Amino acid sequence: MTRESAGLAHNQEQLVPMANAIRALAMDAVQAANSGHPGMPMGMADVATVLWTQFLKHDPSAPHWSDRDRFVLSAGHGSMLIYALLHLTGYASPTMADIAKFRQLDSVCAGHPENFLIDGVECTTGPLGQGLAMAVGMAMAERHLNAQFGDDLVDHKTWVVAGDGCLMEGINHEAIGLAGTLKLGRLNVLWDDNKITIDGDTSLSTTEDILGRYTASGWHVASCDGHDFADIARALAEASADPRPSLVACRTVIGKGAPNKQGGHNVHGSPLGADEIAAARDYLGWTAAPFEVPADILANWRAAGMAGQADRSAWEARAAGNAKAAELARRMSGELPADTGYDAYVQSLIATPPKVATRKSSEMALEAFTANVPEMVGGSADLTGSNNTKTKSTLPFTPESYDGRYVYYGIREFGMAAAMNGMALHGGVIPYGGTFLIFSDYCRNAIRMSALQRQRVVYVLTHDSIGLGEDGPTHQPVEHVMSLRMIPNLLVFRPADAIETAEAWALALANKDRPSVLALTRQNLPPVRFDAEMKSAKGAYRLVEAKGDRKVVLLATGSEVALAMDVAARLEAQGIGVDVVSAPCWELFDEQDAAYRADVLPAGVLKVSIEAGVTLGWQKYVGDGLTIGIDSFGASAPAEVLFDHFGLSAEKIVPQILARVS
């Protein structure tokens, strides 16, 4: 949709100073901070001006309007571009005072855009390529909700500004392959084709035919002169109209407007300096003082920002008469349905406790949850049959059936994780996706970005230990659970049986502001829980209480909880009182009050951790007690052989404890 009503479509006399306002704010903010990246905002100012005045559907007075276009600055180092655009078009944040304090502790204008600091920032960007990959997820969410709610309620586009780094990173290949396969025609990527990276000219590191690669991936491609307003508008109109996802190569000059530095790599990530800024002001004819925008230019920008109010008002009128609007609003709010199916499902487990792998327990829980929580959209990185992530309620999400709720991501773990972030950020969708725990390394930075952006994304990571057996050490994760526990704001669940797995799913869905990992077994596990109390919400709890005088507390997770119970029974037979503590989620346990934690882990007794992974980290709970685990790589053999070989058996653990308590 164009913004013709703003009266700015092809008026170059107005557009030139409007673009120069972006350039001035970018160079002044970076100079004041003595840190930042002025080159990209100055180079893409003309393209951004055309996009935001003629094409982008948004309303600064309603930044959370669900049918707004999404704008993603994938090249997040050029953050002053979006800060300038938001301020100029009339968003409440950032203020000019914020911009003047760019990159300072008390300013929302962080070095890279943060979604939780400014409403108009759709996602946190900076790790190159991930913004574009998240935009793929946003476009997926838009098509899915459109298929379910119709054009009257959901009909918008996703626009991306990406640089050479975004297109070089490996995640780009994953993301564009997925977008092309899914025919996401509402996705448009504007490539800042300035032929410069930090090291110098792009010819130093690439001879790739980027347009050819995108074409081969099922994309529409176009090119334009990134400093010719009419040519930019022509290319963006083509992209907007094409049914395929689009890449527009915008040929630009990095640092455009800085007469002595433009076009070179030195303008990429360093302040221009006072002399060059003075020269740029003269070159651009910009006479305003730093952090000031002339009233007539600002008025034109604010008029462009107000143009979207008519679109929003029309949408609100349609929504008022649409029977589906309330359900869409519920999903966009992130609130769960009143009945998620959890209670009835847990009662069925109590009635018939199953002995199954927790990956199977997860599938069983998903059958209940996906039947009752329609916003859940699942998938797997080509491991559906192993991750057990597909249910009867989740039909395939395809170009022919965007209303489907199961995505076949292909062997694209990183792309999948980033796309799920985009889906969550878009709203209206709760994404979950599966791969093997060992491959969390491939998508780790996207998992970190889930946590940083405070998004409800659920990672189903199966084959969680040496228990996967014969595939050997390349596929046996020993350090992965512990390394994931290091990520702030990430819940890491390692459930012990079907009830704990159901609790993990319920807690993951209930946490609107943080992602979750479910680390799940390949091998069958016996039931250890037979009650409906939501004990996993405490993170760790006393599963078995000592019969005699308590001398030992065993802490275990996942498949080792049953082992700990065996160890406890053998020690009790010898007159040694033993508690067994199941600790499915460290993060939730650490959030409990001191009294609860002291009751679960009392002083004056030997504490022993048992987990089929590295022991580093358990010391914070066991102190100078015992840490039973695997501080080496695994091996190729049947699971039961490996557990015995690595000392994870009652026969090998009991003597170690006896030696400490005798």
Buried (B, 14 or more C-beta within 10 A) or exposed (E): BBBEBBEBBEBEEBBBBBBBBBBBBBBBBBBBBEBBBBBBBBBBBBBBBBBBBBBBBBBBBBBEBBBBBBBBBBBBBBBBBBBBBBBBBBBEBBBEEBBBBBBBEEBBBBBBBBBEBBBBBBBBBBBBBBBBBBBBBBBBBBBBBBBBBBEBBBBBBBBBBBBBBBBBBEBBBBBBBBBBBBBBBBBBBBBBBBBBBEEBBBEEEBEEEBBEBBBEBBBBBBBBBBBBBBBBBBBBBBBBEBEBBBBBBBBBBBBBBBEBBBBBBBBBBBBBBEEBBEBBBEBBEBEBEBBBBEEEBBEBBBBBBBBBBEBBEEBEEBBEEBEBBEBBBBBBEBEBEEEBBBEEBBEBBBEEBBEBBBBBBBBBBBBBBBBBBBBBBBBBBBBBEBBBBBBEBBEEBBEEEBBBBBBBBBEBBBBBBBBBBBBBBBBBBBBBBBBBBBBBBBBBBBBBBBBBBBBBBBBBBBBBBBBBBEBBBEBBBBBBBBBBBEBEBBBBBBBBBBBBBBBBBBBBBBBBEBBBBBBBBBBBBBBBBEEBEBBBBBBBBBBBEBBEEBBBBBBBBBBBBBBBBBBBBBBBEEEBBBBBBBBBBBBBBEEBEEEBBEEBBEEEBBBBBBBBBBBEBBEEBBEEBBBBBBEEEBBBBEBEBBBEBBBBBBEBBBEEBBEEBE
